[in-house]
Amino acid sequence: MSPIAVMAAPENMPPIIVAEEEFDALSDIAESLAGVLPEVAHFLERELARARLLPMNHVPPNVVTMNATVEFTFGMKGRSEKLRLVYPAESPSENGSVSIASPVGVALLGLGEGQSISWSSRYGELRWLKVTKVTRPAAGKPA
């Protein structure tokens, strides 16, 4: 079993949407992570495999895409977070961002407002988050 395992079977997971325009880059990231962070690579591959693909202009505005700013509740204690989902080449240490090459980044991808997801960490600890608000950059403009 992979060190990061989504807790529910795929059919019990919340439906997610990924923009067709982002799919290839995300697949490449999963492949590049396989030798370095295999648990994150597997989690990303699994999420991409179950995602519904839509053209970006058909992805609802309340769904998390790359460069979206996401407000969410993290953990069973309900800690509020607000982070922008970024590609690994951007500095995730930059204040207010989270990389897609992290478990939290993968978990956020494709979720809509009100949806939640849980997974176990590499150490077997339960992780959980719920998306409360999504703000996406205007079309053609970087975040």
C-alpha positions in Angstrom: 0.0 0.0 0.0 1.2 3.5 -0.8 2.4 5.7 2.1 -0.3 8.2 1.2 -3.6 6.4 0.7 -6.9 8.1 0.2 -9.2 6.8 2.9 -12.2 6.0 0.8 -12.6 3.9 -2.3 -12.7 6.1 -5.4 -16.4 5.7 -5.9 -16.9 7.2 -2.4 -14.7 10.2 -3.0 -16.1 13.6 -3.8 -16.3 14.2 -7.6 -13.5 16.4 -8.9 -13.0 18.4 -12.0 -9.7 19.2 -13.7 -9.2 21.6 -16.6 -8.1 19.8 -19.8 -5.5 22.6 -20.3 -3.9 21.7 -17.0 -4.1 17.9 -17.3 -0.8 17.2 -19.2 1.3 19.4 -17.0 -0.2 17.8 -13.9 0.5 14.3 -15.3 4.1 15.3 -16.0 4.4 16.5 -12.4 3.1 13.2 -11.1 5.6 11.4 -13.3 8.5 13.6 -12.2 7.6 13.1 -8.5 7.6 9.3 -8.7 11.3 8.9 -7.8 11.4 11.7 -5.2 8.0 11.7 -3.5 6.3 8.5 -4.6 3.4 8.8 -2.2 2.5 12.3 -3.6 3.0 11.0 -7.1 0.6 8.1 -6.5 -2.0 10.4 -4.8 -1.8 12.9 -7.8 -2.1 10.1 -10.4 -5.1 8.6 -8.5 -6.8 12.0 -8.4 -6.1 12.7 -12.1 -7.4 9.2 -13.0 -10.8 9.8 -11.4 -11.2 13.5 -12.4 -13.8 14.7 -14.9 -11.9 16.7 -17.5 -13.5 19.9 -18.8 -12.2 22.8 -20.9 -11.2 25.6 -18.5 -14.0 27.8 -19.7 -16.5 25.1 -18.6 -15.0 24.5 -15.2 -17.4 26.1 -12.6 -15.9 29.1 -10.9 -16.2 27.5 -7.5 -13.8 24.6 -8.4 -10.1 24.6 -7.5 -7.8 24.9 -10.4 -4.1 25.7 -10.6 -3.4 29.3 -9.4 -6.7 29.5 -7.6 -6.8 30.9 -4.1 -8.6 28.6 -1.8 -10.0 29.1 1.6 -10.4 25.8 3.5 -10.7 24.3 6.9 -7.9 21.9 7.7 -7.8 19.1 10.2 -10.3 17.9 12.7 -9.7 21.0 14.9 -10.9 23.2 12.0 -7.9 25.4 11.4 -8.8 28.0 8.6 -6.3 28.4 5.8 -6.1 30.6 2.7 -3.5 29.5 0.1 -2.9 29.7 -3.6 -2.4 26.4 -5.4 0.8 26.7 -7.5 3.1 24.6 -9.7 6.3 23.2 -8.1 8.5 25.7 -10.0 6.9 28.5 -8.0 8.1 29.0 -4.5 5.6 27.2 -2.2 7.5 28.8 0.7 6.2 32.1 -0.7 3.7 33.3 1.8 0.2 32.1 1.0 0.9 29.3 -1.5 0.8 25.5 -1.5 2.4 23.4 -4.2 0.6 20.7 -6.2 3.6 18.6 -5.3 2.3 18.3 -1.7 -0.5 16.2 -0.3 -2.5 19.2 0.6 -2.1 20.6 -2.9 -3.2 17.4 -4.4 -6.2 17.1 -2.1 -7.4 20.6 -3.0 -7.2 20.0 -6.8 -10.6 19.8 -8.4 -12.7 20.2 -5.3 -15.6 22.6 -5.3 -16.8 24.8 -2.5 -18.4 22.7 0.3 -16.6 19.5 -0.7 -14.2 17.7 1.7 -11.6 15.0 1.3 -9.6 12.8 3.7 -6.4 10.9 3.3 -3.7 9.4 5.5 -0.2 10.9 5.8 2.9 8.9 5.2 2.9 8.3 8.9 -0.7 6.9 8.9 -2.2 10.1 10.5 -5.6 11.1 9.2 -5.7 14.4 7.3 -8.9 16.1 6.3 -9.9 19.4 4.6 -13.0 21.1 3.4 -13.1 23.8 0.8 -15.0 26.9 1.8 -14.2 29.4 -0.9 -12.5 29.4 -4.3 -11.2 32.5 -6.1 -9.7 31.9 -9.5 -7.6 34.3 -11.5 -9.3 36.1 -14.4 -8.9 34.3 -17.7 -5.5 35.0 -19.3 -4.2 36.7 -16.2 -1.7 35.0 -13.8 -2.7 35.0 -10.1 
